[in-house]
Amino acid sequence: MCRTSIPARTNTLYLAVRCVVLLAFLLSSVPIAGCDRPPTAPTPPAPAPPPAPPPLPPGTTTETWNVTMRLSDTSGDACLKEAVESLLEASMGYTISLTHDGHSGSVSLESRSHNYDCQFDRVAVEDSGFTSEGIPGHYSCGQLYVMEGFRCANGRQVSLFTFGQDISATISGDDISGTWSMSWFDQLNDDSALEATARYTGKRRE
């Protein structure tokens, strides 16, 4: 019986092919950076926290009350009265903050709905309350025009602008009451003006 043998050269070729296949398999199982996925982006730094508000000067304190407003006295255009009444109703109440040193200070008046907020930069302060009446100073409001597009019962459209304000308060324990006086005119009708006073009452906020 004859046996067939594989020549030596054939064995060498078979081993060479086997080595190439094994090398290809090993290379395919090793991940190569930059081929299969993009490089990971560096993590951005965490944002810095907002700066803390500056400390109050020594001897200065801030007191805050939650109050409700109602229009009590008016003189002038009936349509503007409707608009101011609607403004106070939409405010959902106000917060009054008094920052003072016992003699003078400033007042911030903020509506809970943020539809109208004003600041008085100087008021006279006593144990019984505070006032801006007769005190040299300024007031500023976050909204220049308010109630834009408001229509009165007669169909007239208005846009309110204030050109004068004062605020006063009487304080007794945790209770506060006072007046907010305002002068208004209608930017859509130069002949329309209103003098209005709102009365407020409230409690100190803890």
C-alpha positions as CSV (number, residue, x, y, z in Angstrom):
1,M,0.0,0.0,0.0
2,C,1.3,3.3,-0.9
3,R,1.2,6.4,1.4
4,T,1.1,9.9,0.0
5,S,3.3,12.4,1.9
6,I,3.1,16.2,1.9
7,P,6.2,17.8,0.5
8,A,8.3,20.0,2.9
9,R,7.6,23.1,0.8
10,T,3.9,22.5,1.1
11,N,4.2,22.3,4.9
12,T,6.1,25.6,5.0
13,L,3.3,27.3,3.0
14,Y,0.6,25.9,5.2
15,L,2.3,27.2,8.4
16,A,2.8,30.7,6.8
17,V,-0.8,31.0,5.9
18,R,-1.9,29.9,9.4
19,C,0.4,32.5,11.0
20,V,-1.1,35.3,8.8
21,V,-4.7,34.3,9.7
22,L,-3.8,34.2,13.4
23,L,-2.1,37.6,13.3
24,A,-5.1,39.2,11.5
25,F,-7.4,37.8,14.2
26,L,-5.3,39.2,17.0
27,L,-5.1,42.6,15.4
28,S,-8.9,42.8,14.8
29,S,-9.6,42.1,18.5
30,V,-7.4,45.0,19.7
31,P,-9.1,48.4,19.6
32,I,-7.2,51.2,17.9
33,A,-7.7,54.7,19.4
34,G,-9.1,57.1,16.9
35,C,-10.6,54.5,14.6
36,D,-13.7,53.1,16.3
37,R,-14.9,56.2,18.3
38,P,-14.0,59.9,18.5
39,P,-11.8,61.0,21.4
40,T,-13.6,62.0,24.6
41,A,-14.1,65.7,25.0
42,P,-12.7,67.2,28.1
43,T,-15.3,67.9,30.9
44,P,-16.1,71.6,31.1
45,P,-15.4,73.3,34.4
46,A,-18.4,73.7,36.8
47,P,-20.0,77.2,36.6
48,A,-19.0,79.6,39.4
49,P,-21.7,80.2,42.0
50,P,-23.4,83.6,41.8
51,P,-21.8,86.2,44.0
52,A,-23.3,86.8,47.4
53,P,-25.1,90.1,47.9
54,P,-23.0,92.8,49.5
55,P,-23.4,92.9,53.3
56,L,-25.5,95.7,54.7
57,P,-23.6,98.6,56.3
58,P,-23.2,98.3,60.1
59,G,-26.3,99.3,62.0
60,T,-28.5,98.7,58.9
61,T,-31.4,96.2,58.9
62,T,-34.1,95.1,56.5
63,E,-37.7,94.5,57.4
64,T,-40.3,93.0,55.1
65,W,-44.1,92.8,55.1
66,N,-46.7,91.1,52.9
67,V,-49.5,93.6,52.2
68,T,-52.8,93.9,50.2
69,M,-53.7,97.0,48.2
70,R,-56.9,98.6,47.4
71,L,-57.6,101.8,45.5
72,S,-59.2,104.3,47.9
73,D,-59.1,107.8,46.5
74,T,-59.0,109.1,42.9
75,S,-59.3,112.3,41.0
76,G,-59.3,112.5,37.3
77,D,-60.0,110.4,34.2
78,A,-62.5,107.6,34.9
79,C,-61.0,105.3,32.3
80,L,-57.6,105.5,33.9
81,K,-59.2,104.7,37.3
82,E,-60.5,101.4,35.7
83,A,-57.0,100.6,34.5
84,V,-55.3,101.3,37.9
85,E,-57.9,99.2,39.7
86,S,-57.2,96.4,37.3
87,L,-53.5,96.8,37.8
88,L,-53.8,96.4,41.6
89,E,-56.1,93.5,41.3
90,A,-53.7,91.7,39.0
91,S,-50.8,92.3,41.3
92,M,-51.9,89.5,43.7
93,G,-50.7,91.5,46.7
94,Y,-47.4,93.2,47.4
95,T,-44.2,92.8,49.4
96,I,-42.8,95.9,51.1
97,S,-39.1,95.8,52.1
98,L,-37.6,98.6,54.2
99,T,-33.8,98.8,54.6
100,H,-32.8,101.4,57.1
101,D,-30.5,102.5,59.9
102,G,-33.2,103.8,62.2
103,H,-33.3,107.3,60.7
104,S,-33.3,107.0,56.9
105,G,-33.5,104.2,54.4
106,S,-35.0,102.9,51.2
107,V,-38.2,101.0,50.3
108,S,-38.8,98.3,47.7
109,L,-42.4,97.6,46.6
110,E,-42.8,94.4,44.7
111,S,-46.0,92.8,43.3
112,R,-46.3,89.1,43.8
113,S,-47.2,88.7,40.1
114,H,-44.3,91.0,39.1
115,N,-46.5,93.1,37.0
116,Y,-45.4,96.4,38.6
117,D,-42.4,96.9,41.0
118,C,-41.0,100.2,42.3
119,Q,-38.2,101.4,44.5
120,F,-37.9,104.6,46.6
121,D,-34.3,105.5,47.2
122,R,-34.8,107.6,50.3
123,V,-37.4,107.7,53.1
124,A,-37.5,109.1,56.6
125,V,-37.7,106.4,59.2
126,E,-39.1,106.5,62.8
127,D,-40.1,103.9,65.3
128,S,-43.7,104.4,64.2
129,G,-43.1,104.1,60.4
130,F,-41.6,105.7,57.4
131,T,-42.5,108.2,54.6
132,S,-41.1,109.5,51.3
133,E,-43.3,112.6,51.4
134,G,-41.3,115.8,51.5
135,I,-38.0,113.9,51.4
136,P,-35.6,114.7,48.6
137,G,-35.1,111.5,46.6
138,H,-36.2,109.5,43.6
139,Y,-38.3,106.5,42.8
140,S,-37.9,104.1,39.9
141,C,-40.1,101.3,38.5
142,G,-39.2,98.2,36.6
143,Q,-41.9,98.8,34.0
144,L,-42.1,102.1,32.1
145,Y,-45.6,101.6,30.7
146,V,-48.2,99.3,32.3
147,M,-51.7,98.1,31.3
148,E,-50.8,98.5,27.6
149,G,-53.7,97.4,25.5
150,F,-56.2,97.6,28.4
151,R,-59.7,98.6,27.3
152,C,-62.1,100.5,29.5
153,A,-65.8,99.8,29.6
154,N,-66.4,102.4,27.0
155,G,-64.0,100.6,24.6
156,R,-61.1,103.1,24.9
157,Q,-57.6,101.7,24.9
158,V,-55.0,103.0,27.4
159,S,-51.3,102.7,28.3
160,L,-50.4,104.0,31.7
161,F,-47.3,106.0,32.7
162,T,-46.6,107.3,36.2
163,F,-44.9,110.7,36.7
164,G,-45.0,110.9,40.5
165,Q,-45.2,108.6,43.5
166,D,-44.9,108.6,47.3
167,I,-45.2,105.9,50.0
168,S,-45.9,106.1,53.7
169,A,-46.5,103.6,56.5
170,T,-47.4,103.2,60.1
171,I,-45.8,100.3,61.9
172,S,-47.1,98.7,65.1
173,G,-45.5,95.5,66.2
174,D,-45.9,93.1,63.2
175,D,-48.7,95.1,61.6
176,I,-48.2,97.7,58.9
177,S,-50.7,100.1,57.2
178,G,-50.1,103.0,54.9
179,T,-50.7,104.7,51.6
180,W,-49.2,104.6,48.1
181,S,-49.9,107.8,46.2
182,M,-49.5,107.8,42.4
183,S,-49.9,110.3,39.5
184,W,-50.8,108.7,36.2
185,F,-51.3,109.8,32.6
186,D,-52.2,108.0,29.4
187,Q,-49.5,108.0,26.8
188,L,-52.2,107.4,24.1
189,N,-54.1,110.5,25.2
190,D,-52.2,113.5,26.5
191,D,-55.4,115.0,28.0
192,S,-56.0,112.1,30.4
193,A,-54.5,112.1,33.9
194,L,-55.3,110.6,37.3
195,E,-54.3,111.2,40.9
196,A,-54.8,108.0,42.9
197,T,-54.1,106.7,46.4
198,A,-54.0,103.1,47.3
199,R,-54.3,102.0,51.0
200,Y,-52.6,98.9,52.2
201,T,-52.4,96.7,55.3
202,G,-50.3,93.7,56.1
203,K,-48.2,91.6,58.4
204,R,-44.4,91.3,59.0
205,R,-42.9,88.4,57.1
206,E,-40.8,86.0,59.2
